[in-house]
Amino acid sequence: MTNALDKFTELENKVYRVIELFRAVKLQKESLEKDLLKAKSQLEQAQTENDRLQAELQEHRKEKDLVRDRVESILQNLEKVAL
């Protein structure tokens, strides 16, 4: 009888360990899901910022080209005057 009780106690202990492992895995999963949501949000913000910076860069390139064209025009006019 004692042998059967010992086996039952051993089985009971294993079940409790499985329950504790399950709880630990569940908590870890919830933490990872939270981290994933945070990372997705950060990625979305980075993509938005990237889009904004790309548009700003494009605008600066246009301004640079405009300034270059105007400077070239001024230089051409100066050359004509110098001749």
GIQUIFEN-V528740 format. One record per pair of residues at least 4 apart in sequence whose C-alpha atoms are under 7 Angstrom apart, sorted by the first residue. I is the first residue (numbers start at 1). J is the second residue. If there is no record, write none. Layout:
i | j
I | J
I | J
This chain:
i | j
1 | 5
2 | 6
3 | 7
4 | 8
5 | 9
6 | 10
7 | 11
8 | 12
9 | 13
10 | 14
11 | 15
12 | 16
13 | 17
14 | 18
15 | 19
16 | 20
17 | 21
18 | 22
19 | 23
20 | 24
21 | 25
22 | 26
23 | 27
24 | 28
25 | 29
26 | 30
27 | 31
28 | 32
29 | 33
30 | 34
31 | 35
32 | 36
33 | 37
34 | 38
35 | 39
36 | 40
37 | 41
38 | 42
39 | 43
40 | 44
41 | 45
42 | 46
43 | 47
44 | 48
45 | 49
46 | 50
47 | 51
48 | 52
49 | 53
50 | 54
51 | 55
52 | 56
53 | 57
54 | 58
55 | 59
56 | 60
57 | 61
58 | 62
59 | 63
60 | 64
61 | 65
62 | 66
63 | 67
64 | 68
65 | 69
66 | 70
67 | 71
68 | 72
69 | 73
70 | 74
71 | 75
72 | 76
73 | 77
74 | 78
75 | 79
76 | 80
77 | 81
78 | 82
79 | 83
